[in-house]
Amino acid sequence: IYRENAAENIAILRRIALNMLKTEGSKLSIRKKRMRAWMKTQFLEQVVQAGFSNLNNI
């Protein structure tokens, strides 16, 4: 992450992560999905897989 663009780069990464959480199919809130992905690597894998499967639709 470069010094001049650091804020923009972090904002983009945060937005990507938020979109991945939104595309994951469970009916948990975003806050609970974040906590579960932080604590359980299996759920984190589900979130990442859902996010990348959504890229095929673009």
MOPAC internal coordinates of N, CA, C and O (Angstrom, degrees):
PM7 1SCF
backbone

  N    0.0000 0     0.00 0     0.00 0    0    0    0
  C    1.4512 1     0.00 0     0.00 0    1    0    0
  C    1.5199 1   107.39 1     0.00 0    2    1    0
  O    1.2310 1   121.66 1   -56.86 1    3    2    1
  N    1.2987 1   114.43 1   123.14 1    3    2    1
  C    1.4517 1   119.23 1  -177.23 1    5    3    2
  C    1.5160 1   111.01 1   -81.66 1    6    5    3
  O    1.2310 1   121.34 1   -26.66 1    7    6    5
  N    1.2913 1   115.05 1   153.34 1    7    6    5
  C    1.4577 1   121.67 1  -175.29 1    9    7    6
  C    1.5314 1   112.30 1   -62.41 1   10    9    7
  O    1.2310 1   120.74 1   136.58 1   11   10    9
  N    1.3107 1   116.19 1   -43.42 1   11   10    9
  C    1.4664 1   119.26 1  -175.70 1   13   11   10
  C    1.5272 1   112.57 1   -70.78 1   14   13   11
  O    1.2310 1   120.39 1   146.90 1   15   14   13
  N    1.3236 1   116.85 1   -33.10 1   15   14   13
  C    1.4609 1   120.57 1  -175.39 1   17   15   14
  C    1.5207 1   112.72 1  -109.40 1   18   17   15
  O    1.2310 1   119.60 1  -164.34 1   19   18   17
  N    1.2983 1   118.38 1    15.66 1   19   18   17
  C    1.4656 1   121.50 1  -172.71 1   21   19   18
  C    1.5226 1   112.08 1   -59.60 1   22   21   19
  O    1.2310 1   119.75 1   134.98 1   23   22   21
  N    1.2981 1   118.08 1   -45.02 1   23   22   21
  C    1.4679 1   120.72 1  -177.58 1   25   23   22
  C    1.5244 1   111.10 1   -63.72 1   26   25   23
  O    1.2310 1   120.43 1   137.43 1   27   26   25
  N    1.3125 1   116.78 1   -42.57 1   27   26   25
  C    1.4634 1   120.54 1   179.02 1   29   27   26
  C    1.5194 1   111.16 1   -66.35 1   30   29   27
  O    1.2310 1   120.24 1   138.82 1   31   30   29
  N    1.3316 1   117.14 1   -41.18 1   31   30   29
  C    1.4600 1   120.89 1  -179.59 1   33   31   30
  C    1.5219 1   111.36 1   -64.29 1   34   33   31
  O    1.2310 1   120.35 1   136.46 1   35   34   33
  N    1.3126 1   116.94 1   -43.54 1   35   34   33
  C    1.4609 1   120.54 1   178.28 1   37   35   34
  C    1.5253 1   110.47 1   -64.71 1   38   37   35
  O    1.2310 1   120.14 1   140.93 1   39   38   37
  N    1.3226 1   117.33 1   -39.07 1   39   38   37
  C    1.4625 1   120.97 1   178.89 1   41   39   38
  C    1.5266 1   110.96 1   -63.76 1   42   41   39
  O    1.2310 1   120.28 1   141.15 1   43   42   41
  N    1.3158 1   117.07 1   -38.85 1   43   42   41
  C    1.4649 1   120.85 1   178.40 1   45   43   42
  C    1.5192 1   110.46 1   -66.28 1   46   45   43
  O    1.2310 1   120.21 1   135.61 1   47   46   45
  N    1.3319 1   117.21 1   -44.39 1   47   46   45
  C    1.4655 1   120.50 1   178.42 1   49   47   46
  C    1.5266 1   111.18 1   -62.40 1   50   49   47
  O    1.2310 1   120.37 1   140.04 1   51   50   49
  N    1.3238 1   116.89 1   -39.96 1   51   50   49
  C    1.4625 1   120.82 1   178.16 1   53   51   50
  C    1.5216 1   110.37 1   -63.83 1   54   53   51
  O    1.2310 1   120.34 1   139.63 1   55   54   53
  N    1.3199 1   116.96 1   -40.37 1   55   54   53
  C    1.4691 1   121.12 1   180.00 1   57   55   54
  C    1.5271 1   111.16 1   -66.68 1   58   57   55
  O    1.2310 1   120.28 1   140.10 1   59   58   57
  N    1.3330 1   117.07 1   -39.90 1   59   58   57
  C    1.4642 1   120.88 1   177.12 1   61   59   58
  C    1.5233 1   110.06 1   -61.58 1   62   61   59
  O    1.2310 1   120.40 1   134.45 1   63   62   61
  N    1.3322 1   116.84 1   -45.55 1   63   62   61
  C    1.4643 1   120.91 1   179.70 1   65   63   62
  C    1.5272 1   110.94 1   -62.65 1   66   65   63
  O    1.2310 1   120.15 1   138.76 1   67   66   65
  N    1.3241 1   117.32 1   -41.24 1   67   66   65
  C    1.4583 1   121.02 1   179.20 1   69   67   66
  C    1.5260 1   111.02 1   -64.13 1   70   69   67
  O    1.2310 1   120.25 1   138.81 1   71   70   69
  N    1.3239 1   117.14 1   -41.19 1   71   70   69
  C    1.4607 1   120.50 1   178.26 1   73   71   70
  C    1.5200 1   111.27 1   -65.27 1   74   73   71
  O    1.2310 1   120.05 1   143.06 1   75   74   73
  N    1.3401 1   117.52 1   -36.94 1   75   74   73
  C    1.4627 1   120.30 1   176.95 1   77   75   74
  C    1.5207 1   110.60 1   -64.36 1   78   77   75
  O    1.2310 1   120.35 1   139.41 1   79   78   77
  N    1.3248 1   116.93 1   -40.59 1   79   78   77
  C    1.4610 1   120.03 1   178.24 1   81   79   78
  C    1.5245 1   110.89 1   -65.33 1   82   81   79
  O    1.2310 1   120.13 1   143.13 1   83   82   81
  N    1.3187 1   117.35 1   -36.87 1   83   82   81
  C    1.4596 1   120.51 1  -179.55 1   85   83   82
  C    1.5226 1   111.79 1   -68.99 1   86   85   83
  O    1.2310 1   119.70 1   146.07 1   87   86   85
  N    1.3358 1   118.18 1   -33.93 1   87   86   85
  C    1.4583 1   120.20 1  -178.09 1   89   87   86
  C    1.5199 1   112.73 1   -79.79 1   90   89   87
  O    1.2310 1   119.73 1   164.65 1   91   90   89
  N    1.3273 1   118.12 1   -15.35 1   91   90   89
  C    1.4605 1   120.88 1   177.81 1   93   91   90
  C    1.5215 1   108.27 1   -66.87 1   94   93   91
  O    1.2310 1   120.12 1   -40.83 1   95   94   93
  N    1.3319 1   117.37 1   139.17 1   95   94   93
  C    1.4549 1   122.17 1  -166.27 1   97   95   94
  C    1.5124 1   118.57 1   -78.57 1   98   97   95
  O    1.2310 1   118.49 1   166.11 1   99   98   97
  N    1.3113 1   120.48 1   -13.89 1   99   98   97
  C    1.4647 1   119.65 1  -175.99 1  101   99   98
  C    1.5281 1   110.76 1   -69.66 1  102  101   99
  O    1.2310 1   120.98 1   -20.49 1  103  102  101
  N    1.3235 1   115.73 1   159.51 1  103  102  101
  C    1.4661 1   120.77 1  -175.86 1  105  103  102
  C    1.5185 1   112.37 1   -94.91 1  106  105  103
  O    1.2310 1   120.22 1  -150.31 1  107  106  105
  N    1.3045 1   117.18 1    29.69 1  107  106  105
  C    1.4594 1   121.33 1   176.35 1  109  107  106
  C    1.5242 1   109.51 1   -83.37 1  110  109  107
  O    1.2310 1   120.76 1   -20.87 1  111  110  109
  N    1.3044 1   116.15 1   159.13 1  111  110  109
  C    1.4631 1   119.99 1   174.65 1  113  111  110
  C    1.5300 1   108.93 1   -71.65 1  114  113  111
  O    1.2310 1   120.77 1   -17.14 1  115  114  113
  N    1.3042 1   116.12 1   162.86 1  115  114  113
  C    1.4632 1   120.84 1   178.87 1  117  115  114
  C    1.5245 1   109.97 1   -59.89 1  118  117  115
  O    1.2310 1   120.62 1   139.76 1  119  118  117
  N    1.3034 1   116.42 1   -40.24 1  119  118  117
  C    1.4662 1   120.91 1   180.00 1  121  119  118
  C    1.5297 1   111.20 1   -61.06 1  122  121  119
  O    1.2310 1   120.52 1   135.30 1  123  122  121
  N    1.3305 1   116.61 1   -44.70 1  123  122  121
  C    1.4632 1   120.02 1   179.89 1  125  123  122
  C    1.5221 1   111.48 1   -71.09 1  126  125  123
  O    1.2310 1   120.20 1   145.98 1  127  126  125
  N    1.3174 1   117.23 1   -34.02 1  127  126  125
  C    1.4635 1   119.73 1   176.22 1  129  127  126
  C    1.5221 1   110.78 1   -63.94 1  130  129  127
  O    1.2310 1   120.57 1   139.55 1  131  130  129
  N    1.3297 1   116.52 1   -40.45 1  131  130  129
  C    1.4656 1   120.13 1   177.56 1  133  131  130
  C    1.5169 1   111.13 1   -61.60 1  134  133  131
  O    1.2310 1   120.66 1   134.92 1  135  134  133
  N    1.3263 1   116.34 1   -45.08 1  135  134  133
  C    1.4606 1   120.47 1   179.83 1  137  135  134
  C    1.5241 1   111.27 1   -64.41 1  138  137  135
  O    1.2310 1   120.42 1   136.53 1  139  138  137
  N    1.3218 1   116.80 1   -43.47 1  139  138  137
  C    1.4604 1   120.05 1  -179.06 1  141  139  138
  C    1.5265 1   110.74 1   -66.55 1  142  141  139
  O    1.2310 1   119.72 1   140.25 1  143  142  141
  N    1.3239 1   118.14 1   -39.75 1  143  142  141
  C    1.4669 1   120.89 1   178.19 1  145  143  142
  C    1.5205 1   110.87 1   -66.31 1  146  145  143
  O    1.2310 1   120.49 1   148.24 1  147  146  145
  N    1.3177 1   116.68 1   -31.76 1  147  146  145
  C    1.4601 1   120.94 1   178.19 1  149  147  146
  C    1.5244 1   111.01 1   -69.99 1  150  149  147
  O    1.2310 1   120.39 1   143.53 1  151  150  149
  N    1.3370 1   116.87 1   -36.47 1  151  150  149
  C    1.4614 1   120.49 1  -174.55 1  153  151  150
  C    1.5235 1   113.60 1   -92.63 1  154  153  151
  O    1.2310 1   119.52 1   151.35 1  155  154  153
  N    1.3181 1   118.53 1   -28.65 1  155  154  153
  C    1.4625 1   121.30 1  -174.64 1  157  155  154
  C    1.5241 1   109.81 1  -122.64 1  158  157  155
  O    1.2310 1   120.98 1   -64.83 1  159  158  157
  N    1.3166 1   115.74 1   115.17 1  159  158  157
  C    1.4641 1   119.77 1  -177.61 1  161  159  158
  C    1.5214 1   111.87 1   -67.63 1  162  161  159
  O    1.2310 1   119.90 1   151.23 1  163  162  161
  N    1.3225 1   117.79 1   -28.77 1  163  162  161
  C    1.4587 1   119.94 1   178.64 1  165  163  162
  C    1.5339 1   110.37 1   -64.91 1  166  165  163
  O    1.2310 1   120.33 1   138.93 1  167  166  165
  N    1.3198 1   116.98 1   -41.07 1  167  166  165
  C    1.4640 1   120.51 1   177.25 1  169  167  166
  C    1.5248 1   110.32 1   -67.95 1  170  169  167
  O    1.2310 1   120.36 1   142.60 1  171  170  169
  N    1.3245 1   116.91 1   -37.40 1  171  170  169
  C    1.4657 1   120.71 1   176.69 1  173  171  170
  C    1.5241 1   110.39 1   -59.79 1  174  173  171
  O    1.2310 1   120.41 1   138.86 1  175  174  173
  N    1.3341 1   116.83 1   -41.14 1  175  174  173
  C    1.4630 1   120.53 1   177.20 1  177  175  174
  C    1.5215 1   110.97 1   -62.67 1  178  177  175
  O    1.2310 1   120.10 1   141.12 1  179  178  177
  N    1.3339 1   117.41 1   -38.88 1  179  178  177
  C    1.4638 1   121.01 1   177.42 1  181  179  178
  C    1.5255 1   111.07 1   -62.68 1  182  181  179
  O    1.2310 1   120.75 1   138.39 1  183  182  181
  N    1.3130 1   116.17 1   -41.61 1  183  182  181
  C    1.4661 1   120.89 1  -179.29 1  185  183  182
  C    1.5250 1   110.10 1   -64.78 1  186  185  183
  O    1.2310 1   120.56 1   134.19 1  187  186  185
  N    1.3210 1   116.53 1   -45.81 1  187  186  185
  C    1.4686 1   120.41 1  -179.22 1  189  187  186
  C    1.5236 1   110.11 1   -65.39 1  190  189  187
  O    1.2310 1   120.42 1   138.21 1  191  190  189
  N    1.3257 1   116.81 1   -41.79 1  191  190  189
  C    1.4583 1   120.31 1   178.80 1  193  191  190
  C    1.5299 1   110.92 1   -63.01 1  194  193  191
  O    1.2310 1   120.00 1   137.96 1  195  194  193
  N    1.3185 1   117.60 1   -42.04 1  195  194  193
  C    1.4661 1   121.16 1   177.78 1  197  195  194
  C    1.5272 1   110.62 1   -64.09 1  198  197  195
  O    1.2310 1   120.31 1   141.49 1  199  198  197
  N    1.3159 1   117.01 1   -38.51 1  199  198  197
  C    1.4608 1   120.64 1   179.29 1  201  199  198
  C    1.5103 1   112.65 1   -66.02 1  202  201  199
  O    1.2310 1   120.57 1   138.03 1  203  202  201
  N    1.3362 1   116.52 1   -41.97 1  203  202  201
  C    1.4573 1   119.33 1  -179.49 1  205  203  202
  C    1.5229 1   111.91 1   -75.94 1  206  205  203
  O    1.2310 1   119.59 1   150.20 1  207  206  205
  N    1.3290 1   118.40 1   -29.80 1  207  206  205
  C    1.4590 1   119.55 1   176.65 1  209  207  206
  C    1.5239 1   110.16 1   -68.71 1  210  209  207
  O    1.2310 1   120.43 1   153.43 1  211  210  209
  N    1.3186 1   116.79 1   -26.57 1  211  210  209
  C    1.4608 1   121.14 1   177.42 1  213  211  210
  C    1.5280 1   111.16 1   -70.84 1  214  213  211
  O    1.2310 1   119.66 1   155.63 1  215  214  213
  N    1.3218 1   118.26 1   -24.37 1  215  214  213
  C    1.4647 1   121.12 1   179.00 1  217  215  214
  C    1.5221 1   111.80 1   -65.02 1  218  217  215
  O    1.2310 1   120.18 1   151.53 1  219  218  217
  N    1.3234 1   117.26 1   -28.47 1  219  218  217
  C    1.4595 1   120.59 1   179.10 1  221  219  218
  C    1.5203 1   111.72 1   -66.94 1  222  221  219
  O    1.2310 1   120.10 1   156.80 1  223  222  221
  N    1.3143 1   117.42 1   -23.20 1  223  222  221
  C    1.4633 1   121.49 1  -179.34 1  225  223  222
  C    1.5203 1   112.97 1   -82.12 1  226  225  223
  O    1.2310 1   120.00 1   169.32 1  227  226  225
  N    1.3099 1   117.61 1   -10.68 1  227  226  225
  C    1.4677 1   121.09 1  -177.01 1  229  227  226
  C    1.5068 1   110.70 1   -80.68 1  230  229  227
  O    1.2310 1   120.10 1   180.00 1  231  230  229

